[in-house]
């Protein structure tokens, strides 16, 4: 009888454990899925280093017959402007992400507290902006005439600093993942609201904050529309906007090549497809480095303990 009970307990304990065959199968499936996600970027990188004539002759190949960096040379013909655009984009991404995290985390924490008297009003205030907005023209008037953000670096940061959808995500995270007993223990120890938030709530909120930070980072890095609206100074043009202008100039030459002998000469030496792929690599490559950074904080946040009730 004791032997049967021991076998039953062992089977119950091993119920969620996979056999080596199933473990290999699931790892193989995960590896194939990961390769499928990475392969498009690797393929685009290979195309960007392919010779333009070889690309026109043989099409897209994993191992091209002839390699070339003419696409990158064409993009880097802008000189210092490209590096300046990188600097503007990096600055707006870093500063904008920090400002977004501060605003979103504080606002969402306040409306997640049941003791906050006006939590319903401010929750509706944030949610209403997800359904209705003033439109592009009023936004432009407020940003340029009221706030004076025309040709300012803050025109690339402030319009995207607060996102109502991210506020709702963090409010739900605070409500479900931060126990009320933790807040009460901080009050018993004599801590104020700000100290409770910084010392007790934030360490438990790293997974949610890392998610919002990743979304904000991607938003700031890929933003080009605000630069199109508010930036005329060439020294403040971000990377995406500059690459878009390079692409526009290429399209202009291609469309008018039959009407101008100069354009025809430029067209013969222009790496059309490879330069486009080079722009994708230059615009996407640096932001890929952000994923391991945020993943580290995902793991760190998940390993932090909480109050057990």
N, C-alpha and C positions, 0 to 999 in steps of 0.2 A: 504493500500500500504506500509506504514511504517512497519506494522507487518510482511508482507511477506519478506521485505528486511532484517529485523532483524533475521527472521528464516533462510534466505539464508546465512547471515553472520555467524550465529551460526553453521550451517551445514558445512560451509567452514572452520571454525576454528577447528571443531571437526573431520575433514576429516582424519587426521593422528592419531587420538586417537583410541585406541582399546577398545572394550567392555570388561567387566569383564570376560566373558566366553572365549573370544579369548586370553586375557591376561593370564588367568590360563593355557590354552592349550599351549601357546608358552613357558611359564615358565616351564611347565611339560616336554616339548620336550627338552628344554635347560638343565634341570636337569638330564634327562635320558642320554643325550649326555655327560654331564660332568661326570656322574657316569661310563659310558662306557670307558671314558678316564682314570679314576682313578683306576677302578677295576683291571686291569692287575697287577699294581704295588702292590695293596693290596693282591692280590692272591699270587703273588711271595713272599711277606713278610710272609704270612701264611705258605706257603710251606717251607720256610727257617727255621721255628720254629717247623716243624713236625718231629716226630721220623722217622729215616730212615727205620726201619723194618715195621712200620705202613704204610709208604709211599709205600714200595714195596708190601705190602699185599693188601691195599685198594685203592691204586692209589691217585690221587689228590683230596682232600676234602676241602671244605670251613671250616668245623669244624672237625679237625682230632681227632681220638680217643686218641692219646697220643702226648703231646708236648715235644720238646727237643731243646736244644741249642748246640747239638754236631756239627752241621754244622759251627757255629760261633767259637766254640772251635778249630776246625780243622784249620780254616782260621787264627785265632789268635795265632796258634802255632809258627808263624814266630817271635813272640815277638816284640821287639822294631822296627823291620824292617817295619812293617805295619804302625805304627804311623809316622815313618820317611818318608815313602812313601806318607802318607797323607800330611805331612808338605811340601814336595817337590811339590806335586800337587797343594796345596793351594797357595803356593808362585808363582809358574809359572802361575797359573790362574789369580791371582790378578794383578801381575806385567805385564803379557802379555796382559791382557785386557786393562790396562791403556795405555801401549805403543801402542797398536793397535788403540785405540781411538784417541790418539794424532796424529799418522801418517796419519790415514785414514781421520780424520776430516780436517786436514790442507791441505792435498793433494786434496781432493775432493772439498773443498771450493775454492781453487785456480783455478781449472779447470772449476768451475761453473761460475766464473766471466767473463762476456763478455769483460771486459776491459783488461783482461790478454792476452798478445800478443801471448804467446806460449800455450794457452789452448788446441788447436787442437793437437799439437804435443804430449803433455803429456797425453791427453785423449787416443790417439792412442797407446802411449807407455804402458799405463795400460791395455788397451783392448787387445793388442797383446799377453800379457802374459796369457790371458784367453784361447787363441787358441793354442799357442805353448809354449813349455818349453824346457829347455836344457836336461832334462832327469835325471834319478836318479844318475848315475855315476858322471856326471859333478857337480851336486848339492852336492854330498858327498865330492868330491875333493875340491870344493870351501869352504864348511863349515869346513872341517877338516884341510886342508893344507893352504888355503889362510887366512881364518878367525881364525883358531885355536880353534874351538869350541868343539873339541873332549873332552869328559868327563868334560864338563862345563855346568852349569845350563842354560847358555844362548843358548845352543843348543836346549833346549826345548822351548825357547821363540822367538828368532829372526826368525827362518824359517817360523813361522806362524804369524808374526807381521803385515804384510801387505797382504791384500787379494784384488785382483783387482775387484772381483764381489761386495764386500762391498763398494769399492770406487765408482763404478758406481751407486750403490743405493744411497749413500750420495750425489753424484753430482746431481742426479735427484731430491733429496729432497731439496737441497739448491736452485735449479733452480725454483722449483714449489712453495715452501712454504715460502721462504724468499723474500719479495718484494724488488724491486730495490729502492723504495722510502725510505725504512729503511736505506739502505746503503748511499743514498744521504743525508738523514738527519744527519747521523753521520759525513759525510764529511763537511757539512755546519757548524756543531758545532765544527769543528777543530779536530776531532778524527782521529787517524792514522788507518792503515789497521788492525794491531793487536788489537787495542782497539775496533774497530768496530766488529771484529770477536768475541772477548771474552765477550763484554758487550751487544751487540745487536743480533748477529747471534746465538750464542750458546744457550741463553735462549729459542729461538724459535725452536731450533733443538733437544730438549730433546727427543721427540718421536723417531726420526731417530737414535740418538746416543744410546738410550736405546735398540733399536732393534739390532744395530751393536754390542753393548756390550754383549747382550745376546747370539748372534751367536758366538762371540769370546770366551765367557766364556765356552760355551758348547764345542767348538773346543779344547780349552786348557785342559779342564777337561777330555775329552774322548781320548786325544791323547796318543798313545802308540808307534806309528811307529818311531817317532824321537828318542825316548829312545832306541828302538831296533837298530837304526843305529849308534847313537853317544855316548851312555852311557854304559860304562863297570863298572864304579865305583858303588858298591852296595849302597853307601850312597846317590846317586843321582837318584835312580830308582823311577819313579812316581808310583802312585797308580795303574793305569790301567796296566802298564807293570808288576808290581809285581803280580797282580791277574792273569794275563795271564801266568806268570811263575808257579804260584801255580796250575793252570789248566793243564799246560803242564806236571808238575810232576805227577799229578793224572792220566793223560792219559798214562804216561810211566809205572806207576805201574799196571794199568789195562791191558795194552797190554802185559806186561811181567809177569803177575801173574801165568801163567802156567809153567814158567821156573824157578821160584824161590820160595822156601818155605817161605822166609822172606816176599816176596811180597804178597804171599797168606795170611799170617798172618795180614799184614797191610790192605789187601783188605777187610777182614772180619770186621774190625773195622772202615773202612773208610766211612763216610757219603757222598756218591757220589753225589746224587741229591740235598740234602739239603745244602751241602757246596757250590754248584754252585749257588743256589738261594741266599745264604748268600752273595756271592760275588757280585751278582747283586744289592742286597740291599745296601751293603757297598759302591758300586761304584755310585749308582744312588741317594741314599737318601740325601746326603749333597747338591747336585746340585739342588734339588727340592726347597731348601730354596732361591735360586737365583730368582725364578720366582716372588714371592711377592715383592721382592726388586725392580726389574725392572718394575713391574706393577705400583708401586707407582710413578715412574718417567714418565711412559706413561700418567697417569692421570694428573700429574702436568704439563707436557708439553702441553697437549691438552687444559688446562685452561688458558694458557698464551695468552694474546691478541696480535694483530699485527696492523700494519698501515692500516687504512681504506681509500680507495681511492674512 
